[in-house]
Amino acid sequence: MSDETKPATRPQREETPQRSDPAAATASDRSASGRWRLGTLLVFAVALIALVPTTGDIGLTWDEPAYRYSQVMSAQWWDQLAHARSWGEVRGLLDPETLLYYWPYARFGINFHPPLAGQLNLAAHALFGSWMKDIPARRMASVIEFALTIAIGFGFLARRYGTAVGLIMAGSLLLMPRLYGQAHLIDTDIPGLFLWAATALAFWNGLHEERGRHWRVLAGVLLGLAFVEKMAAVGVLLPLLLWLAAGHLTRTLARPGSWADWIDGLVTSWLMLLPLVLAFQEIEGWQRQLPPPAQTNLFVHRPSSDLPGVILIAPLAIWFFRRLLGRIFPGSKLWGVERPALETWTAILAFAPVVGWLGNPAWWRETLPRLAHYYTLSGNRRAALPDIQIIYFGQTYEYTLPWHNAWVLLGITVPVTILLAAAIGIVWALGQVRRDRLPLYFLVHFLTFPVLRMLPTPAHDGIRLFLPTFFFLAALAGWGTVALARDLSQRARLPAPIAVSILAALVLAPAAIELARIHPFELSYYNALIGGPRGAWHRGFELTYWFDGFNGQTIEELNHKLPPGTELDFPNELTNPMTFQELQMLGALRGDIQLGGDIKSHGRRYEELAYVWLQTQDSKATAFSRLLFAMRPWYAREPAQVDGLRLATVADPVAVSRAWGLEVLLDAADRSHPDLPSAPEWVRAYAPILSRLWGDGLTKVHRLTLNQDVLEWARGDPQGLLEAARYLAAHGGPGNDPAAGRLVKLVTSDPVPKTVEIRQFFLDRLLKARPEGLVEGVQILLDHPDEVVKVMTRYGYTDPRQIGGYLDRNLPDQRVVPACWLFSRWRRR
């Protein structure tokens, strides 16, 4: 009988030779199993020890307030359910509108992800919230999930390839700075990493372990949990189906005498797929009828469905019936034979839909229309959600990046020694294909996300969206290190344990040192191949992206330095998350600080300029924020961990007015034509998807252009330009002065009337709030014309050290001291 109709026995470990005495073998196996379990628990404990103490070190990040809000809302539902005293109260909590209200998940709004990750954070808060602060307590879920990921990876590999491979894999995963940092956040990516890894391992065990049926069921359950965690986590299905189709099902169905396999496979699959196909057709129908996600209000748009949500249970009922036939007819060649590959497939069909449905209470009622909304939101994200800007090699894109982005990011965000070990592991894995297919299976998983990201898929936030890749990269590093150690042992005649220990130290010690050096700014980590954070930033990669630079120390320093009643605004509408409002609500940020919106259009007071927050998120830079970053900062967080680069800035109103003045003078709209296609015509005609290899199909933000008329005026008649600005500043308008009138016309004219109106508003507000900013902007332009042009035509932020210093270095340092602060100082005296 082929290995497709009976599970393969576990390969004997090298250090456990077979014994002739069955009793002795059984005792030895039990002892080895006990040591393996103990080792796995120890790895889990060590991972927790390495992670838990630093849970609160990283600043509150962009998405965490939204995730916390969803958790707080659902916590109210759980609390009411726990205190319900009658069936009527329970029935009220199961009302469709009630479920929708208390479960703000998986729909357009504050949180478009399903609830699993958030509920795990909520559970962690319930466990640890009494002795930890709110945010660290919720983050403990990610800490535990990452520690579990490390532990199951160790256990899986150590059982098959020895402790050394498992330990190096575990150490590599733990010591990758980007993953270590991500594991300290309230997020959806670490639970997605755990579910992907656990599903992949359960899938393999279901195919190859004795008594593997429970592993096959677990794979189906985990896939359902992935669906209610994050749509990207469901991507694990791609390598699983590829492996089933290419490596198992085809051989099973092609072998001689496979008529029973064909009948079982076709009948069972057809019966299980039928209700799912009907449900999917219903979902597609509602997808066409519902408004676009941004316009859908599920409290209002409540179409009735012909199919109830319980249709998703039908495949599970068929699965149970099929198992019952196997129990009734154990000797039947049709129903009594165990077929691991087919049973894995049917377990996925049986358990994933029902777990996915039950995992989100908001889907319990009006199931298919609400699933249709989520399907539209996730399946066509670009049309449903605003495009996110991303910087890559100095060019800012929207939504997606060039085809090689994942490969490049892998190469520059993983410690070099781990990368080298993984590269050796890939070569070793390919050489093992005929003897051992598990390394090839891991390699397929490793390649899945980098290959998918060659297509037009979301690519923002560095490596955050493809964390599962790094689990398998760590495994390859474990194999590669041990393989190289064995080769070294043979060549140098070293004892194998010594060779393994030396190479393991060479791989892991540098990574540990780099992790210690970068903490707590792990999300800004880049390796030596690109020159660390400084080299990456200067080459056009993002220095920071999630507000983690505004960590506890930064907020504490600002609480100490900011005058009472200070207004703090954002530099533009691209960087205005609820992070600081959440910090203020939690008591971390002083309550008297007034938090505004976009400084230019949503400031609290028209006639005054506020202080401005700024994180060095290069992809969100605008003309104003580029200039503001290049001014003398009122506050700068320049930690040594990131080579002294500035992660966080607070600019005072003087710097704000100078940047504002320069932007008014020089910013201009891009009127150029889009780039022509670069791919050959035959590629565009017959294989358009390949056009991405030539850079086609990418959305670049507009070209950075300047007001050439003002630049020419500055070059040809600098004194005249300065006098015109002085007149405007002194009189609040051009009056009858020809030069001032000319300047107003140059900085406000545009073919689009709305743009003219906006530019006039910005000029008028500057002249009202601090007119000196316009004069100082002209002075900066006259003093440093080349530097100003460089700052304004570089998509990311410009390091002032690369242009000789701050743009306003020749101007006096006029620190603004609010009257309320002076008054408070006088009262204290």
C-alpha angles and dihedrals in degrees: 000000000000122000087252093071097045130033117258116243117248112270112254112254115245094237092051110066119195117266128212092219108079093200092052090046091051092050091047092049091051091050092048091047091051092050090048093052092046090049091051091051091049092052089050090050093048090050090052091048089053094046111034100064092058097046094113099038098090119078122252104275134219101266100035097087091054092048091047091051091055090049093050091051095049090045088063090055092050091048093052091047091052091052097043111126101184141035088246091062091048091048089052090054089052093054110124094239093045092053090048092049098049096039106056093176137117096020139089109287138058095345122020095178123096118257108256098094092044093049090053088053089048091051090050090051090052090052101041105020094094093065104022132059117264101260098041090048091055091044090058088082091064091044092054093043092052092047089050090050090053092046097049090047091053093045094049095050099036091055091055107028106022137267095286095062091046095049094048090048091050093046093048092052094045094047099050099111097213092052093043090055094044090053089067097062139085096247147127098238103073093050087047089054091050094048093047092050094044092048092049092051094044089050092054093046090050090057099042112023126093109250087015097158094100089053090054091051090048091053090056093047092048091051089054090051089050089057091056092043104054133325091237090061089063085067087086085081090072098066091038094055091042090053092046094048098043101034110029121009095051093052092045094052095041100052120102115275093020095140091111091050090052094049094045092046097046098042097043095042094046093050092048096044095048097075091041092052091049091050091048092051089051090050091050090050092054090045089063093046102044119082118253111290094255089056098040118107107185090199087062105026099063109150117181116241128219089217123060122222091250088077085083089066093058096085090053091052090051090048091054090048090052090051089049091055089054090053093047095046105031093159096050116115087213104044105014100058121097111230108183097190095048092043091052090054094048093045088057091050092046105045107025097065096047094044090047091050097046092043093075115050090198087068095052090087127041084009107173099043090050091047088050090056091049092045091053092046093051101033096050101028095155093059094040102046135037114270115256118225117233130186119216125171089345097307122107116223134179124237100337141031138219115295095260097056099108093047091050094046090049089053096051105034102051121076108264096237092055090048092053092048091049091050089055088047091055091053090047092048092053089051091053097055096107094046104032126016098186094087088051089051090053090047090056090054091046091055097045100086098037089052093046090050089058083072125068097282131138111284108173129129101037114266096344095106096054105042095136088070090068095057090062092039088058090051090051088050089054093051093043094051094049093044091052090046092054091050091048090048091055095044098043095032092235121153107264095237091054093048091049092048093050095049093043089055091048090052100042105031096065090047091051091050092050091049092051091048096050098044127151092017098061093140088066094054121132124167132238094266089077097030100265123273093326095051093046093048094049090049092056106268124132115269095199135351114173108053091254087133088072090072130151095286093048093049091046091052091048092048087055097044106037115093117240115277094016116166115224121194136181121249094235143349092264092072108042109114123155092253097114095040087054092049090051093048090050091051097247094111120052113266096223092063109104112223115209135177132242105351094223101048108013105040114141095234123038094202096050135057120224135212113271132220115218130179118192094251099149096191091063096049119131131184090268097047092045090056093042091053089053093054125089104281122230088210128011131182105206106164121192088228089076096041093271093296119151114256100166132030137182113193123200124226092263093059089041091055093048093051089044091051093050092048091051089051101045115018113108136176120255109246097170124120121257119265116274118243113276100197119095115265093247090056092050090048102043107018108021093165088066090060087087088072087068093045097259122139094040123125111222120190116248120290115265108249133174136214098264093188092061091045091052090048090052091051097042103036110011094164092051091052091049092050091049090053091048091052092051091048093049098045103030091234144029097272109175095326109121095205093049090047090050091052093050090050093049095051097043105036118109136146089241112075093208090056090051089053093050094048092049089051092052092048093047093048092050091050089050098045104037115345091180087074091072093051092046090048090056090047091052090049091051093046098044110017097154093047092050091051091049093051094048097045097048113089095215129047119288121232105235088218089067093057100044097268140310116341091237095047092119093053124083117266099249104181112195114231112193116229091236089060093050090048092051091050091050091051092050089054 
